[in-house]
Amino acid sequence: MGKVSYMKLKGSQNLRLRLLLATLSSKSIIIEDIRADTTWPGLRPHEVSFLHLLEKVCDDCVVEINETGTKLKYKPGIIMGGRHLVHDCGVSRSVSYFLEPLIVLGLFGKKPLTIRLKGITNDSKDPSIDTFRSATLPILKQFGVLAEGLELKIESRGVAPKGGGEVVLSVPMVPNSLKATKWVDEGLVKRIRGVSFSTRVSVQFENTMIHAARGILNPLLSDVHIFTDHKAGAQAGMSPGYGISLFAETTSGCVISADTAVSYARGEDDADLEDDRIDLIPAEEVGEQIASALLGEIKQGGVVDSTHQGLLFLLCALCPKDVSEVRVGKLSPYGIEALRHIRDFLGVKFVMKPDASTGTVNLICLGSGFQNLSRKVS
């Protein structure tokens, strides 16, 4: 066996994206200086958990971490997929942090992927599982992924600090490769849908959020329906909380989303005594904020909202050697980092054409010709 050559990287930023691209491109990486100068140096619990997840869905990958957690050596393996997998995501990030890379890996596995994830399902940092189901999964259909076998089941909800939620993700593998897309028409908003949830608190919180959100949205559009999902008992997880996810569906099939969740802070050691005394944001404010955030995302334009830009660019880069063109609003910081990492790992460069009249940007790329070489050949 020949000597393995490693790509050298520094810092903790975009660690999840780097590991995902390293796995897809089969490039071994060394990441140094991971929070080396901070009070708590090294990898965070959710990053270590993500590495364990990669070991579960890939065969023969090698992970080496030094004693302080500030240096990581990663040699990717073969993406296997598989059924009846289970992973505990912990409580430092929500399950959505793990879901986004999983859907991309699942498409290029040896077998279809079905995995149960346990942890926090709704928080204010990552997209909610409702957003993932209603806005993220439909993006794959633009690239030729069949709807059959692609789903996310919500078995129970869990919010910070203790979690307790469970979801089951199913992803079909693509037989050969994705399809290049020209997706530049965002269309006009025809309806707004949403889901509010509450766990271990009164259902009245949901009614208040919905009433506040509708107060902003109804004067602009009559077709607004926000469903309630009040959980009790085992399905409510282990902590009290509430939240709302809103989706604007357009005439051209785009889904623009905004969401948040409200719960007590995660229990850092130095904040434990304070947490119980902090008042949560009133439900009325939550409803108004998310309705306003959704209108802000719609105003920016583009076929996806700002949180989905990175995934959109990655899927374009993983297409066959054919031209893809997509339109987005103002580029998000994560979207810009995704473009840089895609260039470094996959060798795909995007041509950007800003449109001054709408404030949107058209991005055009030639796919990397990525194929599912892991799949079983029958």
C-alpha positions in Angstrom: 0.0 0.0 0.0 1.4 3.4 -1.0 2.0 6.3 1.3 -1.2 8.4 1.9 -0.8 12.1 1.0 -2.8 14.5 3.2 -4.3 17.9 2.4 -3.4 20.2 5.2 -6.0 22.6 6.7 -6.1 24.9 9.7 -8.8 26.0 12.2 -12.2 24.8 13.3 -14.3 26.7 10.8 -16.5 24.6 8.4 -15.2 21.4 9.9 -18.4 19.5 8.9 -18.2 20.7 5.3 -14.5 19.8 5.1 -15.1 16.3 6.3 -18.0 15.8 4.0 -16.0 17.0 0.9 -13.0 14.9 2.0 -15.3 11.8 2.1 -16.9 12.5 -1.3 -13.6 13.3 -3.0 -11.7 10.5 -1.2 -9.0 13.0 -0.1 -7.3 12.5 3.2 -7.0 15.6 5.4 -5.1 16.9 8.4 -6.7 19.8 10.3 -4.5 21.6 12.8 -5.0 24.4 15.3 -8.6 23.5 16.1 -9.4 26.2 18.6 -5.9 26.0 19.9 -5.9 29.5 21.5 -9.3 29.3 23.2 -10.2 28.5 26.8 -11.6 25.1 25.8 -9.3 24.0 23.0 -10.0 21.2 20.5 -13.0 19.5 19.0 -16.5 20.1 20.3 -18.8 17.2 21.3 -21.0 17.6 18.1 -17.9 17.5 15.9 -16.7 14.3 17.6 -20.2 12.9 17.2 -20.1 13.7 13.5 -16.8 11.8 13.1 -18.5 8.8 14.8 -21.4 9.1 12.4 -19.0 9.0 9.4 -17.5 5.8 10.8 -21.0 4.3 10.9 -22.0 5.1 7.3 -18.5 4.6 5.8 -16.4 1.5 5.8 -12.6 1.6 6.4 -12.4 5.3 7.3 -9.6 6.2 9.8 -9.9 9.0 12.4 -7.0 10.1 14.6 -7.3 12.8 17.1 -4.5 14.1 19.3 -4.8 14.3 23.1 -5.9 17.9 23.2 -8.3 17.5 20.3 -6.6 20.3 18.4 -5.3 18.1 15.6 -7.4 15.8 13.5 -6.2 13.3 10.8 -9.0 11.8 8.6 -8.7 9.2 5.9 -12.1 8.6 4.2 -13.4 5.2 3.4 -16.2 3.8 1.2 -19.7 5.2 1.7 -21.8 2.1 2.6 -25.2 3.4 3.6 -27.3 0.6 5.2 -30.5 0.1 7.1 -31.4 0.2 10.8 -28.5 2.4 11.7 -28.8 4.4 15.0 -26.8 7.4 16.1 -27.1 9.5 19.2 -26.3 13.1 18.2 -25.9 14.4 21.7 -27.2 17.8 22.9 -24.6 20.3 21.7 -26.2 20.7 18.3 -29.5 19.6 16.8 -30.0 16.6 14.5 -30.3 18.9 11.5 -26.5 19.5 11.8 -26.1 15.8 11.0 -29.0 15.5 8.5 -27.6 17.8 5.8 -24.3 15.9 5.2 -26.2 12.6 5.6 -28.5 13.2 2.6 -25.5 13.9 0.4 -23.6 10.9 1.6 -26.7 8.6 1.4 -27.1 9.4 -2.3 -23.7 8.0 -3.1 -23.7 5.0 -0.9 -23.4 1.3 -1.7 -26.9 0.6 -0.3 -29.9 2.9 0.5 -29.5 4.6 3.8 -32.0 4.4 6.7 -30.8 5.9 10.0 -32.4 6.8 13.4 -31.0 10.0 14.9 -31.6 10.9 18.6 -31.1 14.3 20.2 -32.4 17.9 19.8 -34.9 18.3 16.9 -35.6 22.0 17.2 -33.3 24.8 18.2 -32.5 28.4 17.2 -29.0 27.6 15.7 -29.8 24.9 13.0 -32.7 24.6 10.6 -35.6 22.7 12.2 -36.6 19.2 11.2 -39.8 20.7 9.8 -37.7 22.9 7.5 -35.6 20.0 6.6 -38.6 17.9 5.6 -40.5 20.7 3.7 -37.7 22.8 2.2 -34.4 20.8 2.2 -35.5 17.4 0.8 -37.4 19.0 -2.2 -34.1 20.6 -3.4 -32.8 17.1 -4.2 -35.7 16.5 -6.6 -34.3 19.3 -8.8 -31.2 17.2 -9.4 -33.1 14.0 -10.5 -33.4 12.3 -7.1 -36.6 10.3 -6.9 -39.1 11.1 -4.2 -39.6 7.4 -3.5 -37.5 6.3 -0.6 -36.7 9.9 0.4 -38.3 10.9 3.7 -37.9 12.1 7.2 -40.2 10.7 9.9 -40.5 12.7 13.1 -41.1 10.1 15.9 -40.7 12.5 18.9 -39.5 16.1 19.4 -36.8 17.3 21.8 -35.5 20.8 22.6 -32.4 22.0 24.5 -31.0 21.5 27.0 -31.9 17.8 27.4 -33.2 16.8 23.9 -35.0 13.5 23.8 -36.2 13.8 20.1 -36.0 11.0 17.5 -36.2 11.1 13.7 -35.7 8.5 11.0 -34.1 9.5 7.8 -34.4 7.4 4.6 -32.3 8.3 1.5 -32.3 6.4 -1.8 -29.0 6.0 -3.6 -28.7 7.5 -7.1 -28.1 4.7 -9.6 -25.3 6.5 -11.4 -25.2 10.3 -11.0 -27.2 13.4 -10.3 -28.7 15.5 -13.2 -27.5 18.9 -14.0 -30.1 21.6 -13.5 -31.0 25.1 -14.7 -33.0 26.5 -11.8 -33.2 30.3 -12.1 -36.9 31.1 -11.9 -38.0 31.6 -8.3 -41.6 32.4 -9.4 -44.1 34.2 -7.2 -45.2 33.2 -3.7 -48.6 31.4 -4.0 -49.1 30.1 -0.5 -47.5 29.9 2.9 -47.5 26.8 5.1 -46.1 26.3 8.5 -45.8 24.1 11.5 -45.8 25.2 15.1 -44.8 22.9 17.9 -44.8 22.8 21.7 -43.3 20.3 24.2 -44.0 20.2 27.9 -45.8 23.6 27.8 -49.4 24.7 27.2 -50.7 24.5 23.6 -51.7 28.1 24.0 -48.1 29.1 23.1 -48.7 27.7 19.6 -52.0 29.5 19.2 -50.3 32.8 20.2 -47.4 32.3 17.7 -49.7 31.4 14.9 -51.9 34.4 15.5 -48.9 36.8 15.6 -47.4 35.3 12.4 -50.8 35.4 10.6 -51.2 39.1 11.6 -48.1 39.9 9.5 -48.7 37.4 6.6 -52.5 37.5 6.0 -52.6 41.2 4.8 -50.2 40.1 2.0 -51.5 36.7 1.1 -54.8 34.9 1.9 -53.6 31.3 1.5 -51.8 30.9 4.9 -52.1 27.7 6.9 -50.0 27.0 9.9 -50.5 23.5 11.5 -50.0 22.8 15.2 -48.0 19.9 16.6 -48.4 19.7 20.3 -46.5 16.8 21.8 -47.1 15.2 25.2 -45.6 12.3 27.2 -42.7 10.4 25.6 -43.1 12.2 22.3 -42.4 15.6 23.9 -38.7 14.9 24.8 -37.2 15.9 28.1 -37.3 19.7 28.1 -40.0 22.4 27.7 -40.0 24.6 24.6 -41.9 25.9 21.6 -41.2 27.1 18.1 -42.5 27.7 14.6 -41.3 26.9 11.0 -42.7 28.8 8.0 -42.4 27.9 4.3 -43.3 30.0 1.3 -44.2 27.9 -1.8 -43.8 29.6 -5.2 -45.4 29.1 -8.6 -42.2 27.5 -9.9 -41.9 25.0 -7.1 -39.3 26.7 -4.9 -39.7 26.6 -1.1 -38.3 29.4 1.0 -38.1 28.8 4.8 -37.5 30.5 8.1 -37.8 28.9 11.6 -36.7 29.1 15.2 -37.3 27.4 18.6 -37.3 28.7 22.1 -36.1 26.7 25.1 -33.8 27.1 28.1 -30.1 27.3 27.3 -27.8 24.3 27.1 -26.2 23.6 30.4 -22.7 25.0 30.2 -21.1 24.6 33.6 -20.7 28.3 34.3 -24.3 29.1 33.3 -26.2 26.4 35.1 -27.3 28.6 38.0 -28.5 31.4 35.7 -30.5 29.4 33.2 -33.6 28.8 35.2 -34.1 32.5 35.9 -33.9 33.6 32.2 -37.3 34.5 30.8 -38.0 32.9 27.4 -38.9 35.1 24.4 -42.7 35.6 24.4 -44.6 33.4 21.9 -46.1 36.5 20.2 -42.6 37.9 19.5 -41.5 34.5 18.1 -44.3 34.5 15.7 -43.7 38.0 14.5 -39.9 37.5 14.2 -40.2 34.4 12.0 -42.9 35.9 9.8 -40.7 38.9 9.3 -37.6 36.7 8.7 -39.6 34.8 6.0 -40.5 38.0 4.3 -36.9 39.0 4.4 -35.8 35.8 2.7 -38.5 36.2 0.0 -37.3 39.8 -0.6 -33.7 38.6 -1.2 -34.9 36.5 -4.1 -33.3 33.3 -5.4 -34.5 29.7 -5.7 -33.5 28.8 -2.1 -33.2 30.7 1.1 -29.8 31.7 2.6 -29.5 28.6 4.9 -29.6 26.3 1.8 -27.1 28.0 -0.4 -24.2 25.7 0.6 -26.1 22.5 -0.1 -27.3 23.9 -3.5 -23.8 24.7 -4.6 -22.5 21.3 -3.5 -25.2 19.4 -5.4 -24.4 21.5 -8.6 -20.7 20.6 -8.2 -21.5 16.9 -7.8 -23.4 16.8 -11.1 -22.1 15.1 -14.3 -19.8 17.2 -16.6 -22.6 19.3 -17.7 -23.6 23.0 -17.1 -25.7 23.8 -14.1 -27.1 27.3 -13.4 -28.9 28.5 -10.2 -30.0 31.8 -8.9 -29.6 32.9 -5.2 -30.1 36.1 -3.3 -27.3 37.8 -1.4 -24.5 35.2 -0.9 -24.4 34.1 2.8 -21.0 33.7 4.6 -21.5 29.9 4.6 -22.4 29.9 0.9 -19.1 31.8 0.1 -17.1 29.3 2.3 -18.8 26.4 0.5 -17.8 27.8 -2.9 -14.2 28.0 -1.8 -14.1 24.5 -0.3 -15.8 23.0 -3.4 -13.1 24.6 -5.5 -10.3 23.2 -3.3 -11.7 19.6 -2.9 -13.6 19.0 -6.2 -11.9 21.5 -8.5 -15.2 23.0 -9.5 -15.3 26.8 -10.1 -18.5 28.8 -10.4 -19.0 31.8 -12.7 -21.0 34.5 -10.9 -23.3 36.9 -12.8 -24.9 39.5 -10.4 -28.2 41.0 -11.5 -28.2 44.6 -10.2 -31.9 45.1 -10.9 -33.1 42.3 -8.6 -30.0 42.0 -6.2 -29.7 38.3 -7.1 -26.7 36.3 -8.4 -26.7 33.7 -11.1 -24.0 31.0 -10.5 -23.0 28.7 -13.4 -20.6 25.7 -13.1 -19.5 22.7 -14.9 -20.1 19.6 -12.7 -17.2 17.5 -11.5 -18.5 14.3 -13.2 -19.1 12.7 -9.8 -20.6 9.2 -10.0 -21.8 6.7 -7.5 -19.0 4.2 -7.7 -19.9 2.6 -4.3 -23.1 1.1 -5.4 -23.7 -2.6 -5.9 -23.5 -3.6 -9.5 -26.2 -6.1 -10.1 
